[in-house]
Amino acid sequence: MDPLHYLSFNSESIQYGRMISENSNNEVVLGSTVAKSYFTQPIPIGAQVKLNGKYYKVVGILTPIGTLGSDDSAVLTDMNSARKLVNGFPTNSFSYIVIKVIDQNKVNDTVNAITQTLLNFRHVTSQTQDFTIIAAGSILQTIDGVINGIAIFIALLSSISLLVGTVNIANTMFMTVLERTRQIGIFKALGATSSEISRLFLIESSILGLVGGIIGLFASFLILTVVGLVANMAFPISWQLALVSIVFSTIIGAVAGFFPAKRAAGLKPTEALKQNF
């Protein structure tokens, strides 16, 4: 891609300095990651950087994007300087050509027209085709497929985690009922009703789910923060999602404690008082 037209094809803009011009010579514009991380210290405007044994003057720095498809590691220079930078690159050759279609409804027609033109120009057929044309739509479809696959995998893992958590809470509450059988008998002997006993254990199991949800949310926040720092990307957790997660974990705790609570409520005071734990 001609660096002079780079900004018209990408979402970046010049954050500091200026873009290279047609008369530029040995001048470069750096992506934000290159300017901040690729050298021993951040590169300011006007600094001289050594690339492949040659010195270039930094005249601009691009805005950081930090999302899929961005080019924060870009190094832009004029065509003549670029060919000197890449030793042995033929004068009239290009590694790839980028074409921007204004009307997205004409992308497929444009791809077909370019394909046919190149087939005729290079004297090849569709079977012996020696070039590849990639439309942004096909890339997005591939990315969507990968993301959907990851989402399904994460959903399966989450379902397993919920099942394991539910079983653990239920098991904990069953053990609590066994350990507090005598205490339950005392409560009933003092006049506590079955519904009050059941409510007591449901509240305890809900609190277990609530605490587990808070711990899980805190762990998720830490993991996403670390991943974001490594990948130079932001993974924010909205307060709505956090609230739903905590409420859902509390409900899971209550559901898991239903049968233990029912068992506790069904104990007879005389039998419970006989237990010796």
C-alpha positions as CSV (number, residue, x, y, z in Angstrom):
1,M,0.0,0.0,0.0
2,D,1.2,3.5,-0.8
3,P,1.9,5.1,2.6
4,L,0.6,8.4,1.3
5,H,-2.9,6.9,1.1
6,Y,-2.6,4.8,4.3
7,L,-5.0,7.0,6.4
8,S,-7.8,6.8,3.8
9,F,-7.8,3.0,4.1
10,N,-7.4,2.7,7.9
11,S,-9.1,4.1,11.0
12,E,-5.9,5.5,12.5
13,S,-5.0,9.2,12.3
14,I,-2.0,11.3,13.1
15,Q,-1.7,11.8,16.9
16,Y,1.6,13.8,16.8
17,G,3.4,15.4,14.0
18,R,2.4,15.0,10.4
19,M,2.0,12.5,7.6
20,I,4.8,11.9,5.0
21,S,4.4,13.7,1.7
22,E,5.3,13.0,-1.9
23,N,8.6,14.8,-1.4
24,S,9.5,12.9,1.7
25,N,12.9,11.3,1.8
26,N,14.0,9.0,4.6
27,E,11.1,10.1,6.8
28,V,8.9,7.7,8.7
29,V,5.6,7.7,10.6
30,L,5.4,5.2,13.4
31,G,2.5,3.3,14.9
32,S,1.9,3.9,18.6
33,T,3.3,0.5,19.7
34,V,6.5,1.0,17.7
35,A,7.0,4.5,19.1
36,K,6.5,3.4,22.7
37,S,7.7,-0.2,23.0
38,Y,10.1,-1.1,20.2
39,F,13.0,1.0,21.3
40,T,14.9,1.5,24.5
41,Q,12.9,4.7,25.2
42,P,9.7,6.3,23.7
43,I,10.4,8.0,20.4
44,P,9.5,11.7,20.1
45,I,8.8,13.7,16.9
46,G,12.0,14.7,15.1
47,A,14.1,11.8,16.5
48,Q,16.3,9.7,14.2
49,V,15.6,6.0,14.3
50,K,17.8,3.3,12.7
51,L,15.9,0.7,10.6
52,N,17.8,-2.1,8.8
53,G,21.1,-0.1,9.1
54,K,19.7,3.2,7.8
55,Y,18.6,6.3,9.7
56,Y,15.1,7.8,9.3
57,K,13.6,10.9,10.8
58,V,10.3,10.4,12.7
59,V,7.8,13.0,11.5
60,G,4.6,11.5,12.9
61,I,3.1,9.0,15.3
62,L,-0.3,7.3,14.7
63,T,-3.1,7.2,17.2
64,P,-3.4,3.9,19.1
65,I,-6.2,1.6,18.1
66,G,-5.5,-1.6,20.0
67,T,-8.3,-3.6,18.4
68,L,-8.4,-6.5,15.9
69,G,-7.3,-5.4,12.5
70,S,-5.4,-2.4,13.7
71,D,-1.8,-1.7,12.7
72,D,-0.3,-0.1,15.9
73,S,3.0,-1.7,14.7
74,A,3.1,0.1,11.4
75,V,6.1,1.9,10.0
76,L,5.2,4.2,7.1
77,T,7.6,5.8,4.7
78,D,7.7,6.9,1.0
79,M,8.0,4.3,-1.7
80,N,11.6,5.0,-2.6
81,S,12.7,4.8,1.1
82,A,10.6,1.7,1.6
83,R,12.3,-0.1,-1.4
84,K,15.7,0.8,0.1
85,L,14.6,-0.4,3.5
86,V,13.6,-3.8,2.1
87,N,16.7,-5.0,0.3
88,G,16.2,-6.9,-2.9
89,F,12.5,-5.8,-3.5
90,P,11.9,-5.4,-7.2
91,T,11.2,-1.8,-8.4
92,N,7.9,-2.5,-10.2
93,S,6.6,-5.1,-7.8
94,F,4.2,-5.0,-4.9
95,S,3.5,-7.5,-2.1
96,Y,-0.2,-6.7,-2.1
97,I,-2.7,-4.1,-3.4
98,V,-5.5,-2.7,-1.3
99,I,-8.7,-1.5,-3.0
100,K,-11.4,0.4,-1.2
101,V,-15.0,0.1,-2.5
102,I,-17.2,3.0,-1.5
103,D,-20.5,1.1,-2.0
104,Q,-20.4,-2.1,0.1
105,N,-23.2,-3.6,-2.1
106,K,-20.7,-3.6,-5.0
107,V,-17.9,-5.5,-3.2
108,N,-18.7,-8.9,-4.8
109,D,-19.0,-7.4,-8.2
110,T,-15.7,-5.6,-7.8
111,V,-14.0,-8.8,-6.6
112,N,-15.3,-10.7,-9.7
113,A,-14.2,-7.9,-12.0
114,I,-10.7,-7.7,-10.6
115,T,-10.4,-11.5,-10.6
116,Q,-11.3,-11.7,-14.3
117,T,-9.0,-8.8,-15.2
118,L,-6.1,-10.5,-13.4
119,L,-6.8,-13.9,-15.0
120,N,-6.7,-12.3,-18.4
121,F,-3.6,-10.1,-17.6
122,R,-1.6,-13.0,-16.1
123,H,-2.8,-15.5,-18.7
124,V,-4.0,-18.0,-16.1
125,T,-7.2,-19.8,-15.5
126,S,-9.2,-20.3,-12.3
127,Q,-7.5,-23.7,-11.9
128,T,-4.0,-22.3,-12.3
129,Q,-4.7,-19.0,-10.5
130,D,-1.5,-17.6,-8.9
131,F,-3.0,-14.8,-6.9
132,T,-5.5,-14.4,-4.0
133,I,-8.2,-11.8,-3.5
134,I,-9.5,-11.4,0.0
135,A,-12.6,-9.3,0.7
136,A,-13.1,-7.8,4.1
137,G,-16.5,-9.5,4.4
138,S,-14.9,-13.0,4.1
139,I,-12.4,-12.1,6.8
140,L,-15.2,-10.9,9.1
141,Q,-17.1,-14.1,8.4
142,T,-14.1,-16.1,9.4
143,I,-13.6,-14.0,12.5
144,D,-17.3,-14.4,13.4
145,G,-17.0,-18.2,13.1
146,V,-13.9,-18.3,15.3
147,I,-15.6,-16.0,17.9
148,N,-18.8,-18.1,17.9
149,G,-16.8,-21.2,18.4
150,I,-14.9,-19.7,21.3
151,A,-18.2,-18.4,22.7
152,I,-19.8,-21.9,22.5
153,F,-16.7,-23.4,24.2
154,I,-16.8,-20.8,27.0
155,A,-20.5,-21.5,27.4
156,L,-19.9,-25.2,27.8
157,L,-17.1,-24.5,30.4
158,S,-19.4,-22.1,32.2
159,S,-22.2,-24.7,32.3
160,I,-19.9,-27.3,33.7
161,S,-18.6,-24.8,36.3
162,L,-22.2,-24.0,37.3
163,L,-23.0,-27.7,37.6
164,V,-20.0,-28.4,39.8
165,G,-20.7,-25.3,41.9
166,T,-24.3,-26.3,42.4
167,V,-23.3,-29.8,43.5
168,N,-20.6,-28.5,45.9
169,I,-23.1,-26.1,47.5
170,A,-25.7,-28.8,47.8
171,N,-23.2,-31.2,49.3
172,T,-22.0,-28.5,51.8
173,M,-25.6,-27.8,52.9
174,F,-26.3,-31.5,53.3
175,M,-23.3,-31.8,55.5
176,T,-24.4,-28.8,57.4
177,V,-27.8,-30.4,58.0
178,L,-26.1,-33.5,59.4
179,E,-23.8,-31.5,61.6
180,R,-26.6,-29.3,63.0
181,T,-29.3,-32.0,63.4
182,R,-29.3,-31.6,67.2
183,Q,-29.5,-27.8,66.8
184,I,-32.4,-28.1,64.5
185,G,-34.2,-30.3,67.1
186,I,-33.6,-27.6,69.7
187,F,-35.0,-24.9,67.4
188,K,-38.1,-27.0,66.8
189,A,-38.6,-27.8,70.5
190,L,-38.5,-24.1,71.1
191,G,-41.3,-23.6,68.6
192,A,-39.6,-22.9,65.3
193,T,-41.7,-24.0,62.4
194,S,-40.6,-26.1,59.5
195,S,-40.8,-23.1,57.1
196,E,-38.5,-21.1,59.4
197,I,-36.0,-23.9,59.5
198,S,-36.2,-24.3,55.7
199,R,-35.8,-20.5,55.2
200,L,-32.7,-20.5,57.5
201,F,-30.9,-23.1,55.3
202,L,-32.0,-21.5,52.1
203,I,-30.6,-18.1,53.3
204,E,-27.3,-19.8,54.2
205,S,-27.0,-21.5,50.7
206,S,-27.9,-18.3,49.0
207,I,-25.1,-16.5,50.9
208,L,-22.7,-19.2,49.8
209,G,-23.7,-18.6,46.2
210,L,-23.4,-14.8,46.7
211,V,-19.9,-15.1,48.2
212,G,-18.9,-17.5,45.4
213,G,-20.2,-15.0,42.8
214,I,-18.3,-12.1,44.3
215,I,-15.1,-14.1,44.4
216,G,-15.6,-15.3,40.8
217,L,-16.3,-11.7,39.6
218,F,-13.2,-10.5,41.3
219,A,-11.1,-13.3,39.8
220,S,-12.6,-12.5,36.3
221,F,-11.7,-8.9,36.8
222,L,-8.1,-9.7,37.7
223,I,-7.7,-12.2,34.8
224,L,-9.2,-9.7,32.2
225,T,-6.9,-7.0,33.5
226,V,-3.8,-9.2,33.1
227,V,-4.9,-10.3,29.6
228,G,-5.6,-6.7,28.7
229,L,-2.2,-5.6,29.8
230,V,-0.5,-8.4,27.8
231,A,-2.6,-8.0,24.7
232,N,-2.7,-4.1,24.9
233,M,-6.5,-4.3,24.8
234,A,-9.4,-3.3,27.1
235,F,-11.9,-5.9,28.4
236,P,-14.3,-3.8,30.5
237,I,-16.9,-5.5,32.7
238,S,-20.1,-3.5,32.8
239,W,-21.9,-3.0,36.1
240,Q,-25.0,-4.6,34.5
241,L,-23.1,-7.8,33.7
242,A,-21.5,-7.8,37.2
243,L,-25.0,-7.4,38.8
244,V,-26.5,-10.2,36.7
245,S,-23.6,-12.5,37.6
246,I,-24.0,-11.9,41.3
247,V,-27.8,-12.3,41.2
248,F,-27.5,-15.5,39.1
249,S,-24.9,-17.1,41.5
250,T,-27.1,-16.2,44.4
251,I,-30.1,-18.0,42.7
252,I,-27.9,-21.0,42.0
253,G,-27.0,-21.1,45.7
254,A,-30.6,-21.0,46.7
255,V,-31.6,-23.8,44.2
256,A,-28.7,-25.9,45.4
257,G,-29.8,-25.5,49.0
258,F,-33.5,-26.4,48.4
259,F,-33.3,-30.1,49.1
260,P,-31.0,-29.8,52.1
261,A,-33.4,-27.2,53.5
262,K,-36.3,-29.5,52.9
263,R,-34.5,-32.3,54.6
264,A,-33.8,-30.0,57.6
265,A,-37.4,-28.9,57.8
266,G,-38.6,-32.5,57.8
267,L,-36.7,-33.6,60.8
268,K,-38.8,-34.4,63.9
269,P,-37.7,-32.7,67.1
270,T,-37.6,-35.9,69.2
271,E,-35.4,-37.7,66.6
272,A,-33.2,-34.7,66.1
273,L,-32.5,-34.3,69.8
274,K,-31.5,-38.0,70.0
275,Q,-28.6,-37.4,67.6
276,N,-25.2,-37.0,69.3
277,F,-22.7,-35.1,67.2
